[in-house]
């Protein structure tokens, strides 16, 4: 008698700490940016480079005061907003689309 029909498949757990937040933001923005660098928002018509990514509570947070769309959001909450998904689904999508580094770049 096989036990396979009684066992539930184990889903691999996604460790948020292994996700490179800067790589996720670069994917969302469609361009390479650095922490603290001022840049024009590529998601809207913007001719003044006033957007930036800042570290807050060990997360990279997007700052863009003219719009509330992604202002103050982490890469995870921004992904959920853009793709209209919940947190677990956002993590699945992020790990499928953005390479997860085994050695994460330090935010500081």
N, C-alpha and C positions, 0 to 999 in steps of 0.2 A: 504494500500500500504506500502510495506516494504522499509525502507531506506537503508537496508543492502547492496543492490546491487549498491547503489550510493556512499557508503562510502568506502574509501580505508583503508585497515588494517594498523594500526599504528605499525611501527617497533620499538622495544625497542632500546633506544639509549645506546651505550656502553660508559661509562665514563672511559676514559683512566686513570684518577687519582685513580680509584679503582683497577687497575690492579697491582698486586705485581710483579714488574720487576724482583726481585731476584728469585721468584718462576718460572717465565717464563724462565730465564736464566738456572736455575737448570734443568728444563724440556728439554730445547734445548741441554744442555751439557750432560744430562743423569746422573748427579751426583750432590750432594749437595756441594755448594761452598759458600764462604763468600765474602763480599765486601773487596777488598784489599788483599785477600789471593792469594798467588802464587800457581798455579797448572799447571799440564801438560794438554795440549789440548787433550781432548778425541775424537775430531773429525778428528784427523790426528795422524800419528806416531810421538810421542813426548816423549822424555825421560828426558827433562829438564823443570822443572816447572817454566816457565817464563810468563805464561798467568795470567791475573787477570781482575777483574771487578773494574772499578773506577767510581766515581760520576763525571759527567760533565753536567752542566746546568740542574740539577735535574733529570738526567737520568743515568741509569747504562750502562756504555759503556764497550765493550769487547776489551781488548788489547792483541794482539798476533803478535808481530812484524815480525816473520819469514814468515807469510803468510798474504796476503791481503784479503783473503776470507771473514772473519768476523771482521777483525781488525777495530776498530773505530766505530763499529755499535752498535746501541741500540738493545734491545731485539726485538723491533718491526721491525726494518729494517733487522735484522738477520733472523727473521721468514719469512719475505717477500722474502729474498734471497734464503733461504733453500727450501721453498715451492713454489717458483715462483708464488706468489700471490700479489695482490695490498693491500694497507693499510686497507680498509674496510674489505676485506676478511681475512686478517691476524688477525684483531681484533676478528672477528667471530670465527675463528679457535682457537685462544688463549683462548677465554672465554669458548669454548666447551671442551678444553683439559686441561687447567690449572685452578685450583680453584681460583675464584676471591674472595679475602678477603674483608669482609665488613670493617675490620680495617686493613688498609695497614701498613706494617712495614715501619718506617721512614728510608730513605736512609742515613741520617746523624747520 
